[in-house]
Amino acid sequence: MLIAATMDGNQQVLPLAFAIVDDESYASWKWFLQQLSRHVIRGRRGVCLISDRHAGIIKAVNESSEFVPPNGVHRYCLRHVCSNFNSHHKNIVLKDLCWRAGSEYQIRKFNRIMEEIKGHKLEAFTFLDRINKEKWTASHDGGWRCGILTTNMSECINGVLKGARRLPVTAIVEITLQRTAHYFRERALRSAVMLSNGQLWTDFAKKKFTDWEKNLLLIQSRNTITCNNPPRSLQNANKDLDSTPMLSNLLTGNVHAANGINLVSLALTLKNLKNIGMFRILSWYTTLLFVPLHVQVEAKHHVFRTRWIGDKREQDNKPNEEENLQDNQM
């Protein structure tokens, strides 16, 4: 069974498509991606496909315009990269370093970890260095992944349906449909409750903002916040931001508390702001994790978090108006 899934704004797995095929081959993956493009993606831009490095998937993706910039991109599951890496260099320390390198968001830290790998074993460094860094590292991804590094979400759904594999095909289809319908019904009811309560954020995002605001008040009382200059890789982010250079520096800088813990170091780009989910919820929460200074930014620069919240259907109907607004502001 081939499965396509994503993550909603409440950090919950959202199944998108299922297909029963004879085997995982180039032909089956090509057909599945074609159906996915036709019935799910439907011309949307900014789609990031994360998969393992199966030869059939890679070949099928390379022949699909849906996953070529600016329409979308193809990325590798970091867990599969690390597993494949470990099969060649059986060393738990190197495997851990591989994961750290792939999940690190700062290029300078990524480079430092890669040098550490080189110090352990040159062949291991060469193995990773030959893989396109945009495909497997968060630091070179450009924000497309929205913080999702693995295919665990589809594996999760696959695990739930695993017990039905030995049944006849018609039974598999019926069970999949029933479980998916139940899944969507529960999520729809919860979304309706959030909307009826006038809640602009999902429960997950709301808790994040609440926690950040509490932390900000705590840090302000200690008066120990420092905001450093962003790394060189992010110094050009200003031109991609719908804001002032000061706001850009705040959002891409390294914010530290008194104990030296790095609270956040993220780049905010306009292409991520276009991927806002339905039901007036924050669907790109993993990338747009506002720094604890967002309250001060809102007050000083009049850039309010609610401006990024809206009905996805309305946004799809007004793409030119949004682009014109951005051009006028910049």
Secondary structure as UniProt FT lines:
FT   STRAND          2..7
FT   TURN            9..10
FT   STRAND          13..19
FT   HELIX           26..36
FT   HELIX           37..41
FT   TURN            42..43
FT   STRAND          47..51
FT   HELIX           55..62
FT   HELIX           65..67
FT   TURN            69..71
FT   STRAND          72..76
FT   HELIX           78..88
FT   HELIX           92..103
FT   HELIX           107..120
FT   HELIX           122..129
FT   HELIX           133..136
FT   TURN            139..140
FT   TURN            142..147
FT   HELIX           152..160
FT   HELIX           162..164
FT   TURN            165..166
FT   HELIX           169..196
FT   TURN            197..198
FT   HELIX           203..222
FT   STRAND          226..227
FT   HELIX           232..234
FT   TURN            235..236
FT   HELIX           237..240
FT   HELIX           245..252
FT   STRAND          255..256
FT   TURN            258..259
FT   STRAND          262..264
FT   HELIX           270..273
FT   TURN            279..280
FT   TURN            285..287
FT   TURN            292..293
FT   HELIX           294..301
FT   HELIX           305..308
FT   HELIX           312..317
FT   HELIX           319..329
//
